[in-house]
């Protein structure tokens, strides 16, 4: 694990442990909910050794200095990311979680998150996703309840990385991959490296899926791996790519990332083929692009955008 710069330079294992404890306390006390019990524990820790207060005060000075430079929330999060390298603290959308505490994340409709975890792994989270990050000294684990993520896993030979769903567990073997969970199945697409899928409640043997492949599974079965176009993972970079895709499919995919959904009410439009690149964070530009290539128009109606054949297209 990369280690952030410490306020003090120390080589003693005892001093390093105190630094880690100070970083953990500093992050914990800036969480949304801190109990009276935790405050009491902190006071006891602080008074137990003069070095505890010294290290904690050093973090406080670093925090104060950052506030003078740029007193904004992004700066606050950046400082906590710096502190996180000392003690395995992961910052996730406003929640601070340490290696032996749970960290929860939930995204709303149209909301994307790009997060660097404490181990250096990169996590992209699609809208309407709910997950927990659980890191400890023996393993790194994401429990994905619903939704869609892309993970670029940082190397750590001592701590395996896995993504768990209700149906099974995806274990990383040095890779970048996507996991997409719905009520029926879990889909895994591998862009780089390889993963291994294990179904604990089934007699199905673990199955490996390599780069450029995808598979689907439920609690009982894993489908055979098949080729996949990994450009489908472009949503993690803020883009959606389509190559002669039916308009119905394009609308369905766009709606995953829009706060104002598109409604395709005319069945005769569903099979129109669309090719192009759409920027997720610019809803109006996506509509303008569709108007140009599909001969359609959009009408705002009751919190939705209805798609219709344009008057020019009808002539």
Secondary structure, 3 states (H helix, E strand, C coil): CCCCCCCCCCCCHHHHHHHHHHHHHHHHCCCCCCCHHHHHHHHHHHHHCHHHHHHHHHHHHHHHHHHHHCCCHHHHHHHHHHHHHHHCCEEECCEEECCCCCEEEECCCCCCEEEECCCCCEEEECCCCEEEEEECCCEEEEEEEEEEEEEECCCCCCCEEEEECCCCEEEECCCEEEEEECCCCEEEEEEECEEEEECCCCCCCCEEEECCEEEEECCCCECCCEECCHHHHHHHHCEEEEEEEEHHHHHHHHHCCCCCCEEECCHHHCCCEEEEEEECCCHHHHHHHHHHHHCEEEEEECCEEEEEECHHHHC
